[in-house]
Amino acid sequence: MGSVLGEGLPPDDVVVTALRAGDEEMFAALLDTWSGGLLRVARSYVSTDHSAEEVVQDTWLAVIDGIDCFEGRSSVKTWVYRILVNTAKKRGVRESRTLPWSAFEQDGGRSAGHGPVPPGGWKEVPGAWPTPEGEALAAEVRGLIAEALGRLPSRQRIVITLRDVEGCSSDEVCEILEISAANQRVLLHRARVAVRGWLAGYFESGKRPE
């Protein structure tokens, strides 16, 4: 499955050839483009920022070690995120913070967990949400959205982070998380509804929701 890697990055075949040749500039470009997103996803699985940073470091080491075996069955981006998710899942289970991933399909969104707020901002506010005018207001809304994400059950948070924060397609999310298209849609819908609901008081009254 092909994919646009990200702003300023060349096509997959060029990236793979460069990495296999030990091109440090290409590797640095990937680090700059994807590390923030990888960190946000990792933080949904593990208990501390430090753990998330270690997961991302381990992921990049695995990318370097495994690039010669990359077969191109998915995009490079999807492949890297799959490595990240597998690494983070193992770390999260060791920390006894997350449910076994086999429970993913059974997530009913009933537990309103108050997890940590993911680092970084929101790439774009989904079109169904009001778009605020003014830099200060926009920054406050981005902060509120990040805070709302931290309140979601982990599985919903991971899906909405990949889709609406990192800009992954539904197919990419299904491949990264190894879930069905139907389950991806359900989890994304529940996450968006929950976030919109929590922000409703802000948009209606201009006051920070409690």
C-alpha angles and dihedrals in degrees: 000000000000124000141179101251098208142284112318097008123119126231121295096258091055091048093050094047091050094048092048088052091053095249104178094191091057091048090050090051091054091048092052093046103042110021094085092053093044089052092052092051093045090051089061090064105039136056104236141034088241092056091049091051090051091050090053091048091050089049093055091048089052090050091054092046094045105039093097088059095048106123100188095240088134134018118283089245093055091046092052092047090049089055089048094050093048091048093046093047091055092047092046093051090050088053089050089228101120137049118249108280089239086075090064094095091051096053108130097179090235097126111077096203119191100218126169119288110257113245118250133031139287114276094212135348109244110256094245090065123080113262110225123221121228130044096253093050092045091051091050092050091049088052091050091050091051089050090049091052089056089059095057125099107265097251093052091045092053093050096046091045092054094043105037104022102035096030097233118162121244090253091053092050092050090051095044094049096031093232133134123266090243093053091047090054093048094049093045092048093050092047094049092046091050094048093045091048093052091049094046093090091053095050093045100043106017089235127121109261118242 
